[in-house]
Amino acid sequence: MLSFSQTAIVRGVILDEGNTPIENVNIKASTGEGTATNSNGFYELKIPYGVEVTVVFTHISHERIEQKFLLKNGQELEFNPMMLLEVEQISTVVINTNTRLKVEGVTSISPQMLRTIKGAQPGVENILKTLPGVNISNELSTQYSVRGGNFDENLVYVNEIEVYRPFLIRSGNQEGLSFVNTDLVHNVDFSAGGFQAKYGDKLSSVLDITYRNPVDFGLKADLSLLGGSLAAETVSKDGKFSGIAGVRYRDNSLLLNSLETEGNVEPVFADAQTFLTYRFTSKFHVNFLGNISLNKYNFQPENRQTNFGTISDPVALLVFYEGQEKDEYQTYFGALKANYFINENLTLKLIGSAYQTTEQEYFDILAQYRLGEVNTNIGDEDLGEVEFSEGIGSQLTHARNDLDAFIVNVEHRGDYKIDEESTLEWSVKYTNEDIRDRLVEYEIIDSAGFSIRPPRFSQPNNQPYESFSGPLTAYENIRALNRVSIDRFQAFVQYSKSTDWNGSEVFYNAGLRTHSWSVSGDVESSKTQTVFSPRAQFAIKPNWEKDVLFRIAGGLYYQPPFYRELRDSTGTVQPDVKAQQSYHIVLDNEQSFEIWDRPFKLVIEGYYKGMTDVNPYTLENVRIRYSADNNAKAYAYGLDLRLNGEFVPGTESWFSFGYLKTEENIDDRGYIARPTDQRLKFGALFQDYVPNMPDLKMYLNLVYNTGVPGGSPSYADPYDYQIRLRDYRRADLGISYQAVNPERTYNAKWKKSVKELSIGFEIYNMFNNQNSITNTWVRDVYSKAQYAIPNYLTPRVFNLRLSARF
């Protein structure tokens, strides 16, 4: 059994009144563990998890400090007390993180788990997909939907700074790296609904990331067949400056070359990211968060063969390609955050950030296809080949899409601790979004020698009985040039209180958000729209023998339109689109208990979301196209369950189950399934190790999702196409050996110079399931029927990995 996986870590820097590090501070835990600060005032103390531990800080010339901690398995907490020469010691309060997260309905993910559990798309999203209510049915994408929402309905924060995604990406193949660099992460919190007013205006979820402030020099490297990463952290001798930075490189050729479409593919993604802190005084700190990302996707398809149908009636689609696709996405992000700790009760913050993205999507691809019967005669030389063509045709797609967006934010945040149980938080924020967009796309479809016109083309065609003199028209033709500026003013205030009620612990939170925005530019200026969003939470932990918590949360949530939601299917900006509205009701029950003398927790959540002023959309792979018209209403309800704990001593695993139903009613035509109506979901994240060889570890990442509606041909009525994709089934296995364990002492010289070293291999899609994300629609020239040809995702793929920390 591994001792390091059964502990939590408290670390930090101890300074005196003059902000000078204090050396040789004795640090002793009530459970026997002890350490001392180094010449820079830094310390790191490992303590048992799951029990309350009292830690005492003593020094010959400074006042004694005593603090209690209750941490969970693998949790790392930064605690930076100030030791005074005076007798009156300022007490330093540490919030019990576990209690706070439980009452707020937040799921916390261990940073160590993020760095250990890899996948085809490693990062935070790889862990999120195993949680109930979170659906990811495309391992090539980092985008996720939560409880019936779409990819645009999720908030992501890093150190209280909102981050953004590129706009034009239409396929998971084109996606590169998640914004979040797991090597820099200190804490990950996730809420799937009913979140507080301090978070922004989206309808589905919040991912709240905290990057860490390092306390010593460190270097970490990771290398695999899919790319690599390097992270470094350091701190100055006086403890005033600390910084952590990481660079990542990823080449998805290993994954994309396994797809059924053959060709030359060059998917290269790289980024550099840093988080810096400078402590001018003990009361005034400044942080800088920066990121530069470059994504390039070049593709020259050659051919493709997809077999589908039944065993008795197999059908194949054979496609030959000419042309190429060249996509490029460059993003630059920088943010400054000033923290002013006026006293132990009042903190004021000023945050300024800027985000720029320049994106291009260029392609000219001619696809000529044959749809026909497949030779099934065993032993025949032509086994598996198309023998008889039922349909022939071609498709020419063209795009010259460019987008340049610049987003600036200025925000003041504050929090005031009224007393030991009550906190008041507030914020005022201004945002300007300046977006320049050129959209040029067309698609020409030819079937059996005839150019197919779009269904919306109104001019009658009575060929061959009458000659047709109308112009040739592309099946799809979109041309738009937009320059849009959006000004936003946001504010919130919220009050939180924890108290005792007849022996039971009670927590409640109430807050109000407001959001005003207006659209201007090369469009008719919109009227200023304003919405108000009240939200509340209430939790009670009864004074029972069992550790049980009940929680109810809800409120009125709005999603004012972002640029993509203003642009309709023809590329035209509709400036008067209203905010989508939803009210949330979330009921939660958490039970903590022990099995086999090890901690476990069962979380059960039921939820309902009623939505009005819905902006309908179509979903193809990861591309969302809105109608830019608030002409629908919708609902979503479901049940989420998660059981997590130490199924294997010293490791954390969980099993989750989710049921979801979400439907929409467009123009009062009746309710149909929304594009993200993923009814059933099962996820599991399981960790284990060999008892006699604990350095040999494994993880198993399992996901099963029932199929979502598979989309429809262009211009088709969604009420006529409710066919679902096949169920998504995937299992990823990782096995690693820790050649150097940081908890052990080695005699070998090379092992002494390395803090940690592990090697391993991974099997993605272990059972080689054929999953699909979209359909390609082709016509049978004889029956005039359209076939939905599945576009399959990655098959079984093997990967090797090497990780080291110095």
N, C-alpha and C positions, 0 to 999 in steps of 0.2 A: 504494500500500500504506500502511495506517495505522500510524504509528509507535506510537501509544498502545496499540494492541491487541497489540503485540509486546513489551510490558514488564510487569514486576511492580513493586509499590510496597512500600517499607518506610517506615513512618511511626511517629511516637511523640513522647514528651516526654522531655527530658533534665533531670534534677534533681541538685542537689548533696546533701551529707549532711544539710543542714537542710531538705530537701524544697523548696528554692527553685529556680525555673527558671533555667537557664544560657543566656544570650544569646550569639550569635556563636560557637557551637561549629562548627568546620569539619568537614564530613562529606564524605569522598572515597571513591569506589568504585574498585576496581582496573581497571574497564573505562573509567574516565574521567569518569563522571558525578559531580557534586558539588553541594552545597547548604550551607546554614548554618541554625542555629536562629534563630527570631525572638525578640522580647522576652518571649514566654511560654514559651520553651524548646522550642517545637514545630518539627518538621521533616517534610518529605516528600521521599523520594528515589526516583526511578524507575531501575530497573536492568534489565538484560537477563534474560530468563527462560531456564530450561533449562540454565544454566551456573553453576558455583560462582563467586560474586563476593565478594571481600573488601572490607569497608567499614571505614574507619578514622575514628574520632571523636577530634578533637584540640582542645585549648583551652590558652591560654597559662598558666593557673594550675591546671590539673587534669591528672590522669593520663590518658595515652593509652589508648583502647579500640580493640581490633581484633576484628571479628566476621565470620564467613563465613556467606553465605546461598545457598541453592539453592531458588529458587522456580519455580513454573510460570506459564504464560501467564495474565495477568490477576489473579494472586493478590495479595492485600493482607495484609501482615503488620505487626502492631504490635510494636515493639521499644522498650522504655523502660529504657535503662541508667542507672545512677547513677555520676556521675563524682566521684572522691574526691580530696582534696588530698594525702592520704598517698601514699607510694610503693607500699604494698601495695594493689593494685587488686583488688577483688572481681570475679572473673570472672563474666560473665553468659552462661549457656548457652542457646542457642536450639535447640529440637528441630527436626530436619529434618522438616517437616510431611509432605512427599510420601512419605518413607520410612515414617513411622509409619502413614499411611493405607493404604499398599499392604500392609504386613504384617498389618494388622488387618482387611483385606477391606472397607474403607470406600470408598464413592464420594463424591468431593468435587465440589460444583457451584459454579461461579463466581458470586459475588453480582452481578457485572455482567451475567451471562447471565440471571439471574432478573429483573433490571430491564429488560432489553432484549427478551426473548422473552415477549410477552404472549399472551393467548388469551381464549376465551370465559369461562374461569374463571382469571384470572391469578394467579400465585403459585408457590410451590414445587411444588405438585401438578401444575401445567401442564408442568413439566420432568420430574418423576418419571415421568409416564405414558409417556415415551419410553424409559425404562430397561427392560432385560430383567427379567422376573419381576414387574413392577409393572403392574397392570391397572386402568385407569379407562375404563369404557364408558358414561360419562354426563358430558357436558361441563358440565352444570348443577350437578355435585357436586364437592366437594373430597375426598371419601372414596375410598380406594383399597384394593385387596386385593393381597397380596404372596404369591406362590408358594402359592396355594391357600387362604390364610387369608381371614378376613372383615374387615370394617371395624373391628371391635372388637379386633383382634389387633395393632395397630400402636402403638408408643410414640412420643411426640413430646416433646422437651425443648427448652427455650429457656434458654440459660445455666445448664444443669444442673438446671433446674426443670421438673418434669413439668406439662404443660398438658392440658386436657380439652376435650371437645366437648359440645354440647347432647345431651339424651337422646331427646326425642320426635320429632325430625325424621324424616319418613317418605318424603319426596320431595325430589329434587334441586331442584325448583322453590322449595322453602322455604328452601334453604340460601343463606347470604349470603357472607360473607368468610371466607377462611382465617384462622386465628389469626395466622399468621406474616405480619408486615408486611415486604415485601421491601425497602422503603426504609430499614429499620433494620438489615438483615442484614449481618454481617461474614463469616460462614462457614456453609456447609451441608455436613453429612456425612450419608451414608445407608448403612445396612447392611440387606441383604435376608435375612439369616439367619446363624447361627453367631456371633452377637455376644457381647461379653464380659460377665462377671458384673456389672460396674459398671452395666449397664443393667437396667431393671426386668423384671418378670415378665409378658411377653407372648410369643405363639407365633410371630410373623411377622417384624417389622421394627423398626428404630429410625431416627428422623429427629432428628438432633442439630443444633440451630440455635444460633449464637452471634451476639448483637447486638453492635454495635461501640461502642467508646468514642471519641467524636469528638475531634479535635485542633484544630479551628478552627470558626469560625461558618460555617454553610451553610444553604441553603434549597432545597428541591426540590418542584416541583409537577408533577402529571400530570392531564390532563383528557381525557375521551373521552365518546362518546355513552352509555356505560354507567356513568358516574360520574367520580369524581376522587379525588385524594389530595394531601395536603400534609404534608411532613416538614421539621422544623427541628432543627438541632443547634448546640450552643454549648459553650464551655468558659470557666471563669473565668480572670482575669488571672494568678492564682497557680498555676493548673493543678490545684488540688485538686478542683474540681467540674467535671463534664462531664455533659451530658445530651443525649438525642435523643428526639424525640417525633414522632408521626405521627397524622393523622386521615384516615379514609377514608370515602367515601360511594359507594354503589352502588345503581343502579336497573336491575333486569334486565328492564324492560318491553320493550326492544328485542328481547331473545331470546324472552321468553315470548309476546309478541304474534305471533310467527312460528309458534307451534305450531298444530296443527289444531283445538284446542278454543278457540273464540272466546268472548270475554267481557271483563269489566272486571277488570284485574289491577293490583295496586299492590304490587310487591315492593320494599321499601325496607330497606336494610341500611347500618348505620354503626357505626364504632368509633373509639376513641381509645386510643392506646397510648404508653407511655413507658418508657425505660430510663435510669436516673440512677446516677451514680457519685460518691461523695465519698471522697477520700483524706485521712483524718485524719493519717496519717503514711505514710512509704514502706512500712511494714509492715502497716498496717491500712486496708483499704478496705471500704466498704459500698456495695452495689448495691440498687436498687429497680426491680422490673419490675411495671408496672401495665397493666391493660387493662379497658375498658368497652365492651361490645358490645350493640347493640340491633338486632334483626331483626324486621321486620313483614312479614307476607304476607297480603294481603286479595285474595280472588278471588270474582267472581260469574260463573260460567260461563253461557253462553247456548246454544250449539249446537256440534255436532261431526259431521263426516263423515269416515269412514276407509274408503278403498277397498282391498280386498285380494283374494285369490283368484288366478285365472289369467287370461290374456288371453281364452281361450275361455269361461271361466266366471267372470266378475267378480262379486264380492259387495261390498256396502257396508253399513256400520253408520252409521245416522243417529240422533243423540241430541239431545234437547232438554232443557235444564236449567232448574230453578228452585232458588233458595236461594243460599247463600254460604258461604265459608270465611274464618275470621279466626284467624290464628296469630300468636303473639308469643313471642320468645325473648330474654330479657335475661340477660346474664352479666357478672359482676364478678370480677376476678382481681387479686390483689396478692401480691407476694413480696418479702421482704427477705433479702439474702444478705451475711453478714459474712465477709470474707477476712482471715486473719491469717497473714502470711508471717513465721514465726518466724526462719527463716534461708533461705539459698538452697536448702536441701534439704528443708525441712519446711513444709508449708502446711496450715492448719486452716480449715475452713469451717463456718458454721452457717446453715442455710436454713430460713426459715419462710414458708409460703404459705397463702392462703385463696382458695377458689373458691366462688362462689354463682351458681346459675342458677335463674331463675323462668321457667317455660314454660307456655304454654297453647295448646291445639289445639281450636278450636271450629268445628264445621261442621254444617249441615243442608242436604243437597243431594238433590233429587229428579231422577232421570235417567229419561226415557222414551225408549225406543229402538225403532227399526225395523231389522230385518235382512232384506235382500232383494236381488233381482237388479238389476243396473245396466243402463241403456239404453246400448247400444254402437253404435247406428246413427249413422254419421257423417252430419252434415248435419241430423239431427233436432234440433228445438228443445229437447227434454228430454234431450239427450246428457249422460251422467254422472249422471243422477238415478235414484233408486230407483223402479222401476216396480211390482214385485210383492213384497209382504212375505212372507217365509218365517217370520219370528218377530217378535213384538211383546212388549213387557214394560216393566217399570219397576223402578227400584231407589231405595230411600230409605236414605241413610247419615246417621248422627247420631254426634256425638262431643262430649263435654265432658271433656276431659282436662287435668289440671293437675299440675304437678310443681314441687317446690321442693327443691333439693339444696344442701347446704353441706358443703364438704370442706376439712379442715384438715390440713396437713402440717408436721412439725417433723423436720429431718434434720441430722445432723452428718456431714460428709465430711472426709477427710484424705488426703494423699498424702505419702509420704516417699521421697526419692531416696537409696537406699542407697549407690550409687556412680554412676559415669558411665553404666553400662549397665543398672542394676537399679532398679525402682520398685515400691513397695508402696502400694496404695490400699485404702481401707476406707470404710464408711458404716454408720450406724445411723439408722433412720427410723421415725417413728410417724405413722399416718394415721387420722383419724376421718371417716367418711362418714355424714352425717345426711340422710336422704331421706324426703320426704313426697310421696305420689303418689296421685292420684285418677284412676281409669280408668273411663270410662263410654262405651261404644260399642255401637251396634247397627246391623244392616243388614237391611232387609226387601226381598225380591226377589219380584216378581210377574211371571208369564209367562202370557200369554193369559188373564188374568183370575183366575189361581189363585196363591195365596201359596205359595211354595216353602219347604218345611221343611228344616231342616238334616239332612244324612245321618245324624247321630248320634241323631236323634229316634227313640226305640224303639217308641212306640205305633203299632200297625198301622193303616193307612188303606186300607180296601177300597172307597172310593167308586168309581163311583156305585152299586155293588151293595149296600152297607151304609152307613147314615148314620154320619157321623163326629162325635163329640161332644167330641173333645179340644180343648184350648185352642189359640188361634192362637199360633204361636211364631216369633220372629224367626229369620232364617237364621243370623245371628250375633249374639250378645248377651254382652257382657263388662262386668262391673261389679266393681270392686275398689277398696278403700281401704287403702293400705299406709303404715306409718311404720316405717322400718327404720334401724338404726344398725349400722355395720360398723367394727370396730376392727382395725387391721392393724399388725403389727410386722415390719419388714424390715431385713435387714442383708446386707452382702457384704464379702468381703476378696479381693483378687486381687494376684498378683505377676507382673511383666513383666520380661523380661530380653532384651537383645540382646548377642550375642557373636560371636566369630570361631571357626569350626570348620574346620580344614584349609584355610584361605584362603577359605572361604565365609562369607557373613553369615547369621547365624541369629537368629531372634526366636521367643520363646515366651511364652505367657501362660496362667496357670491361676488359676481363681477359684472361689469357692463363694458362693451366695446362699441365704438362708433367708427364709421368709415364713410368718407365723402370722396367722390371722384368725378372728374369731367374729362371728356375726350375732345381733342382738337387736332389741327394739322390740315392735311389735304383732304379733309372730309368736312361735312357740315358739323359744326361744333355742337356737342350735346349739352343738355341741361345738367347742372350739377345734381347728382343723386346722392342721397344719404341714407344709411341704414343703421339700426341700433340692435345690438346683439347681447341680450341678458343671458348669463349662464350661472349655474349653481351646482354645488356638490354637497352631499351630506353622507357621513360615514359614522358608524357606531360599532364599537368593539365591546360586546356585552361582558359583564363580569361573570363569565362562565368558567367552568373548569376547562372546557375545550377552547382552543385558540381560534375564534371565529370572528369574521368581520363582515358587516353588511354595508353596502354602499348604493346610493342612488344619485344619478347625475343627469343633467339635461340642460336644455336651453334652446334658444333660437339662434341658428347659425346661418350666416350669409356668405356667399362667394361672389363678390364683385368681379366682373369679367376681366380677365387678363387679355392680352392682345389676341391670342389664338381663339378665344371665345367670342371676340368681336368680328372675326373674319368668317364669312359664310362659305358654303361649298364652291362658290364661283370666285372666291378670293376677294370679294368686296367687303369692306369694313362697314359694319352697322353700328354707329356710335351710341345709339340709344338702347342697346341691350341692357336689360336689368340684371340685378344680382339674383342668382339662384338662391332660393330660401329653403331651409330645412330645420325641422325641430327634432331634437334627439331626446330619447329617454333610454337610459342605460341602468339596468339592475344588476348588481354584482354581489356574489357571495364567495368569500375566501376562507378556506379551512386549512390550518396548519396542524400537522400531526406527525407522529413518528411510526415508522415501520422498520423492523430489524434494527431498532435503536439508531435510525438515521432520519434526518428531517425530510418531509414531503409537504407539498402544498397543492391543493385542488382549487382551481379558480373556475367559477361558472358565471357567465355573463349572458343576459338576454337584452336585446336592444330593438328599438323601432325608430325608423326615420321616415317622416312624412315630408315630401318635397313639393314645392310649388314654384312657378316661374322657371321651370326646368328648360334648359337649352339642349335640345336633342342633338345627338352626334352619332357618327358612324365610326367604327373602329376596325382598322386593317393593320395587322401586326401591331406596331405601337403608334401608328399614325392616327390622330384624332381629327375629324373634320366636323365642325359644328354647323348647325343650321342658322346660328346667330339670330334666333327667334325664340322668345320665352313662351312657346306654344304647347307646353306639356306639363303634366304633373306626374309624380312618381312616388313610390314608397319602397322601403327595404326593411326587412325584419329578419331576425335569426337568433341563433344560440351558439355560443362559443364555450368550449371546455378545454382546460389545460391541466395536466397533472405533471408536476416536475419535482425532482428530488434526486437523491443519491441512490439510484437503482444499483449502481456499483459504488462501493465506498470510495470517497474522495473525488468523485466526478459528478457533474450535473448533467442530467438528461431530462427530456420531457416528451410527452405525447399529447397531441392536440386534435380536436375535432370541431368542425364548424358546419352549421346549416345556415343557408342564406336563401332568401327569395326576394328578388327586386324586379319590379315591373314599372312600365311607364305608359301613360295615356296621352297620345299625340293628337291634338285637335279633336278631342272627345270622340275618337274612333274606337275606343276600348283599350284595355290593358294588354300589352305584350311584354315579353321578356326584354330587359335592357341588355346591352352588349356585354355587361359584366355579371350576368346572372349565373354565378357559379354555385350550384345548389349545395353540393357536399364537398367537404374538404377534410383530408386527414394528413397530418404531418407528424413526423417524429425526428428527434435529434438524440442520438444515443451514443454515449462514450463508454469505452471500456479499456482495460489493459490486462496483460497477462500477469496473474498473481505472483508467479515465481520470477517474472522478468518485468517489473513495473515500468521500465523504460520503453517497452514495446506497447504502443497504444493504437487504438483505432477509433474512428467515428463512422457513423452511418446516418446519412441524411435522406429521409424518405418523404415523398410528397405524392399525394393522390388527390386530384381535382376532377370533378365531373365536368363534362364539356360545356362550353359557353356557346351561345348562338354564333354560327360561323360566318356571319356577314352575308352579303348579297352582291350580285353584279352591280356595276355602276348604274346609277339612276333607278335602280329597282326599288319597289315599295317594300319597306321592312316588314309590313304586315303580311306580305306574301312569302317572305323568306325567314322562317324561324327554325331552320335545320341547325342542329348543334354539332359542334366538332366532337371528335372522339375524346374520351377521358384522357386526362394527362396523368401519366404514371412515370415516376422517376426515382431512382435510388443511386446515390453517390456514396462511394466507400473510400475512406482514406486510412492508410496504415503508415505509421511513422515509428522510428526508433530514435530515442534521445541519447546520442553518443556522449554528450556532456550535459549533466544535470546540475543546475545552479545550486541545488541543496547538498551536493556531495563534494568531498575533497579528493583530488586526484594527485597522484605522484608524477604522472607523465607531464613533461614540461609544456608540450603544446596544448594540453588540456587546461593547464593553469592559466594560459593566456586567453582562453575562450570562456565566457560566462555560460553560454548555452549553445548546443549544436544538435540539430536533428535532421535526419534524412528520411524520405518516405516516398510512397507512390500513391496515386489516386486513380480510381476507376469511375468515370462519369457515365451515367446511364448504364449501370451495371448489368441490367437485364435486357438491354438493347431494345427498349420499347419504342415503337414508332409514334411519336407525338407530333401533332400539327398545330399551327397557330393561325393559319388562314387557309382559304381555298382559292384556287385559280379556276375561273369559269370559262369553259369552252363549249362550242356548239357541235352537235351532230347534224351534218348537212342533210341526212336522210329523214330523221324523225323530228328535226328542228328543236330537239330537247337540249337543255344545257346541263353539263356535268360539273359537279363541284369536285375539283381535283385537289386533294390535300397537299399543302406545302409542308413537308416533314421537317422537323427539327433535328438536332444532332443525334447520331447513333452512339454506340459505346465507344469511348475514347479513353486512352491511358495517358497519364501524366506523371512526371517525376518532379520531386521538389527537394530543395536543400535550403535550410534556414540556419542562421547563425547570429549570435548576439555577443558583442564584445564590450 
